[in-house]
């Protein structure tokens, strides 16, 4: 007899990895929303990770207590919730994979001032590549006498609108079209 995959509990290492990945992607999206002027709030992927972790801990607690049987009401409800979340996780894993697929190595990013999304694996920000030539400028008064000078060593690097991404970004992706941002905001409002 073939067992339905959603009825099979997820192994602990895979569950831990999924929770970490959901939290990571949730932080990435929250940072992206904040960078685009949105409020600082927890993303639903982080909330899903917290719910999975809490349910997993509760199931482990109940299973460790010999007085709780698989037929106990609370354990059965938790098991049902866990199965529902487990099947929902499959959809979330597909979405995470789709979202991660859009990131490209930073070496392939445009270096012509085009604004893009940048990430270093810890945060996401909008930014662009800046190239500034080195220079030395002398300032003189109206009679041509030297006053002082201004100089710069030049600059080649990524500028992000979050104020300096550290460590430096290692991946990038194009900015989403304005229509996609508006549609995403409309979906969040519901």
N, C-alpha and C positions, 0 to 999 in steps of 0.2 A: 504494500500500500504506500503510495506517494504522499509525503507530508507537505502541506502548504508552507512555503518559505517564511511567510509572515508569522506563523505559529512557532517557529524555531527561535529560541532566545539567541540574541547576538552575543558572541563570545566577548569576554571582558576586555581584551586588548583592542578589539575592533570598536567596542562601545566607547572606551576611553579616547581612542583616536578620533572617533566621530564627534564626541563632545568637544575636544580640543579644536577640531577643525571648524565646528559651528561657532564656537566662541571667537576664534580668530576671524572668520569671515564676518561675523556680526560686528566686531570692533572695526573692521575695514569699512563696512558700509556705514556705520555710525560716524566714523571719521570723515568719510566722503560727504555724508549729509551735512556735517558740521562745516566742512570746507566750502560747501555750496551755500552757506548761510542758514542752514537748518539748525534746530536746537540740539543740544547735547542730550541724547536720550539713548536708552538701551535698544538695540536692534532686535527684531523678533527672532533672529537666528540665535542670539545669545540667550534669549528667554527660553527657546526650545532646548538649548544645551543645559540650562539650569533645571528645567523640568525633567529631562532625561536623567540627569545626575541624581536629582532628588528621588525620583521613582526607583532608580537602580539601587540607591542606598536603602530605601525603605523595603524593597523586595529582599535584598540581602539580609536586612535586620529580621524580617519576618521568617525567612528560610532558616536563619540561625536558631530561632526559638522553636524547640520541639513541640511546644503546645499549639503552634499554628500549623494547621494542615493545609494542603493544597485546596481543600474544600471550604476553608474558612471564608466568611463573607468579605472581610477586608482584604485578605490575600487574593481572593478571586477578583475583586474589583481592581486591585493594583495590577494583577496579571492582565486583565482586560485593557486597562489603561496603557500598560507597557506594550502590549501587542499593537494597540492602535498607534502609539507613538513610534514603535518599531517600523510599522508599514509607512507612516508619514516620513520617517527618516530616509526611506528609499527615495522619495520624491525630493527631499532636501539635498540628499547626496548628489542627485542628478543636477539640481540647480547649482550647487556649489561647484561641481565639475564644469558646468557650462560657464559659470562666471569666472572661474580660474583660467579657463581656456583663452580668454581674451587678453591676458597679460603677456607681454612680449619682453625679451631681454632688452635692457636699457641701451645696449650698443646699437640697436636697430631704430632707436627713437629719432624723430626729426630734430635737426640742430639748426633750424632756421627761424626760431622764435615762435613756432607754432605751439599753442597751449595744449597740454595733454594731462592725463592723470598719471601721477607718479606714486610708487610704493616702494618701501624697503622691507616689507614683510611685517612691519609694526604699525605703520600708519599710511594713510592715503591722502594725497594733496594734489591740487591743481598746480601746474607749474610750466616752465619752459626753459630752454637752453639759452644761456646768455654768453655772448662773446664780446668782450670789450678790449680794444687795442691799448697797449701801454702808451703813456704820453708824459711829456713834461711841458708845462705852459708857464711862461714868464709873464708877470704883470708889471707894467711900467706906467709911470705917470704921463701927463700930457706932454711933457718935455722929453720923454724917452728915457728917463732915469729908472733903473731897476728898483722895484718895490719888494717883490717876493716871487715865489713860484709855487705852482700846484702840480703834483705828479701822481701818477697811478701806475701800478705794476701790470694793469690789465686784469682780465678775468675770463676764465673759461669754465663754466660749470652750470649745474642745475639750480634754478631759482624756483622755490615753491612758495605758495601764498600762505603757508602755515608758519613761516618764519625761520626756516632752516631745518630740513629733514636730516636727522642723524640716526643711524648711519645713512650715508648717501643712498639715493634710490637705486634699485637694481632691476626694476621692471617698470613698464609703462603701458598705457593703452590710450586710444583716442578718446576725447571727450564724447559722451553720449550726445545724440542730437537733442536739441531743445524740446522737441515734441515728446521724446522718450522721458525726459526729466519731468515735464508737465504731467504725462500719463502716470508716472510713478508717484508723484505728489498727490494726484487725484485718487490713486488707489490707497495711499496711506491715510487720506482724510476719511475714508469710509470705515 
